[in-house]
Amino acid sequence: MQIVAVTVDPPDKLLKVKNKIDAEFNFISDPDLKLMDQFGLRHENGNPIGGDIARPATLLVSKEGTLLWSSYPENYRIRPRPNDVLAAAKKAMGG
């Protein structure tokens, strides 16, 4: 299992953020929102300065690209609790 963060930000900015927060997971730059569109994460005209951005979401995706579990909060400040994500991952893995 692997944790990744997907964002529209360019790779150089992602590296700075990763280093600043000392993240132990990888970041993926998706400026064209292709990956985000695959999972319905585009927030059209969501950027206050114009353009589309990604909706906040937590997804569990198989290696084959199948969506196993998801959380799409209405408020970007709300995230699922880690224990809830771990329970969903265990269930998705047959445990």
HUSUL-V120023 format. One record per residue. OMEGA is omega in whole degrees, -180 to 180 (999 if undefined). NEAR is the number of other ideal C-beta (glycine too) atoms within 10 Angstrom. Layout:
omega->OMEGA near->NEAR
omega->OMEGA near->NEAR
This chain:
omega->-176 near->8
omega->177 near->7
omega->175 near->10
omega->173 near->11
omega->180 near->13
omega->-178 near->19
omega->178 near->16
omega->-177 near->17
omega->179 near->17
omega->-177 near->10
omega->-179 near->11
omega->177 near->8
omega->179 near->13
omega->179 near->18
omega->178 near->13
omega->179 near->11
omega->-180 near->13
omega->180 near->15
omega->-178 near->9
omega->-178 near->8
omega->-180 near->8
omega->-177 near->6
omega->177 near->13
omega->178 near->7
omega->-177 near->9
omega->176 near->12
omega->176 near->17
omega->177 near->12
omega->-179 near->16
omega->-174 near->17
omega->180 near->10
omega->179 near->9
omega->-179 near->18
omega->179 near->9
omega->-180 near->16
omega->176 near->21
omega->180 near->13
omega->-178 near->13
omega->176 near->17
omega->-176 near->12
omega->-179 near->19
omega->173 near->16
omega->-176 near->15
omega->180 near->10
omega->-179 near->9
omega->180 near->13
omega->-179 near->12
omega->179 near->7
omega->177 near->5
omega->176 near->7
omega->-179 near->12
omega->175 near->15
omega->179 near->18
omega->171 near->20
omega->173 near->17
omega->180 near->16
omega->171 near->17
omega->-177 near->15
omega->167 near->16
omega->-175 near->17
omega->178 near->17
omega->177 near->10
omega->-180 near->7
omega->179 near->5
omega->179 near->9
omega->178 near->9
omega->-178 near->13
omega->-178 near->13
omega->180 near->16
omega->173 near->15
omega->-180 near->16
omega->-177 near->12
omega->175 near->13
omega->-179 near->7
omega->-176 near->7
omega->180 near->11
omega->-179 near->6
omega->178 near->9
omega->176 near->14
omega->178 near->16
omega->-180 near->9
omega->180 near->8
omega->178 near->8
omega->178 near->13
omega->179 near->17
omega->178 near->12
omega->178 near->14
omega->179 near->17
omega->179 near->14
omega->179 near->10
omega->-179 near->12
omega->-179 near->16
omega->177 near->11
omega->-177 near->5
omega->999 near->7
